[in-house]
C-alpha cells in the first residue's frame, strides 16, 4: 500500500511511528513534512519538524522531550552564551547542531533541501520516504500585540520563546505563495492509496503544507481517500498550543470544528477521540465519515491502533 | 611600552603568555596572528592560530594538547562521523565548534575577520590586542609527492593528516600576494617600541605573515628593534615539524640558519638556546646581535624569562 502522510513535528512523528509499526516492508510511506517552522539560527538552517520526524523514526529522539536528541550534550550552547550570542530560548544540543551543520553545508554547496533531507535520512533510516513540502524558503510568522505594540514574530519565537502566551492575530506562511512543492510531493499524492492527516497542528503544520500552491489541490483531486485524526481531544490540544493558532484563523478548538475547517472538499474521513463521540454526527452531517476511537498516543501499540483505525476508515470511505 | 609580536599557534601563544606575565597594564601588546592555516571545515571558518592565541591567553586552552579547549566534549564530531561527513582528521570539539559558528555567522553577516576576532576576544580578554595579519583569504598550500603522485594539499592536511611525513616541496601562501594587511597592522608596527618574533614556525607562521604585502617592509622600516627567538634547539624544532617546511625553502633546521633566513635586513637581535651557543658568533657575524639563553618554555615563569631576555636584547641593540 502506498501511504502519504502530511506531518508536523512531535504529534506527526509519534503517529508515524505507530503507522510504521502497523505496516510492513511491502508498504511505502511517504511523509510530506512541514518546513514552515524552519529557522536560521547562528547562521545554520534548522528544520525542527523534519528533524523530529527523522529522529523519532530513526531512534534518535529524546523520548520524554519529544524533540531533540537522546543522550544530548550542551557544550555549544554554553559557549554561545559565554560569547553573548543568542537567542538562548531555542534549545539546540551538540548532537542536534551536527545535523544543522551538515544540512547548512550541503545547502551552501547547492543541494536542495529535499536532497539534503534524503542524505540525512541515509543515516537515520526512518523507514519512510521523508520529503520537505518544498525546497523553497517558507517561514511561518505570527502577528501579535504585546507590551511592545503590534508586531510580527517568527513562529518559533511565538511558540518556544513566548509560549503562545499572547493571542495570535494572524498566521502568515511567508513565501508560501511562491513556493513550489518539492520534487516527488505531487507525484506521491497522486499515486497514493491512502492519504493521512496525522494529529498534527491543523494551522501551522498541516495548514502550512496545504498552503504551498498545488498541494491542497492535489490532495483534493487524489483518487485516494483522505483520513485525518483530530489533534484536539475534549476541547483542548493533546500537546502544544494548537488552540492559540486555531483562534487566529477563527476556528474553535474542538474536534468537530477542525474537521469542518479542513472541510469535506479535502477530508473523506475523520477520527475523533471517544471523549468527543458527540461530534461524530455533526462531522458526518458535513459529509465526512467519522468514528470515535481512543486517540491518546500513550505508547507505540496504542498509536498503531490509531493508524489501524485510520486505514480501516479509509477502506470504508473508499467502498 | 608598545610591543608588537608576530605569532603562529602553540609556540607563539605560549611565548605571549610569558610576555604578558612579564609586562604590566602600562604596556600595550599587539599580536599579529597568522591566518594562513585557516581552513573551511563543515562550512565553518576555522582559524587555528588565532584561536590558539585567544584560548591560551584567555585561559581556555587545553594545556597538555596545546590547541583546542579545556573540558572539551566531542558530540558534534561523533555525529558528523555517523553522518559520514568528513574530514575526521581535524579535531574540532564542541566548545571549539561554538567559536567557529559565531565566527562564520559574523563573517556571513559581513563583518571582516579583524572585527570578528575583536568580538571573540571581548569574551576571552586575552590581555593583548589580537589582529589577524589580513582580512583577506590566504591559505597555505603545500606541494608534495606521495603514492598519489605530485599534488598540492592544504597546510592542515599536510600537518595534521599527513603528519608532515612526506617532504614538502614548496609552500605557497595562496592569496597572500593580493592580500592587504588588516586594519591596524601596519600602524601598530610603525608605532612599536619593540617588535618580537616568538619561536613560531619561521616558514608557515611568521613567513606567511611577512608574505602579506607591506608587512615585511613595515617591520624592516620600523624604528623599533626587531628581536626573534629561535624555534630550533639543537638542530630540531622544539615542537611541530618546522624542519620539514624549512627544508622546502632550502633552510637548514638550525638556530643559525633560521636567523640568516630572516636576515639582518629584518632582524636586529636573535636569541638561541644555550645548547646552540656555538651559533652566536656566526649570527653576530651576519650583523645580528645574538645571545644564548634557555629557550625551553617549560612553564610560564621560564617563558617570562625568555621574554625578559628578548626585551633586554632589544634595549641593547637600540642603544
Interface residues (C-beta under 8 A of the other chain):
Chain A: X42 X43 X44 X72 X73 X75 X76 X78 X79 X80 X82 X83 X84 X85 X93 X94 X95 X97 X98 X99 X101 X102 X104 X105 X108 X120 X122 X123
Chain B: X42 X43 X44 X72 X73 X75 X76 X78 X79 X80 X82 X83 X84 X85 X93 X94 X95 X97 X98 X99 X101 X102 X104 X105 X108 X120 X122 X123
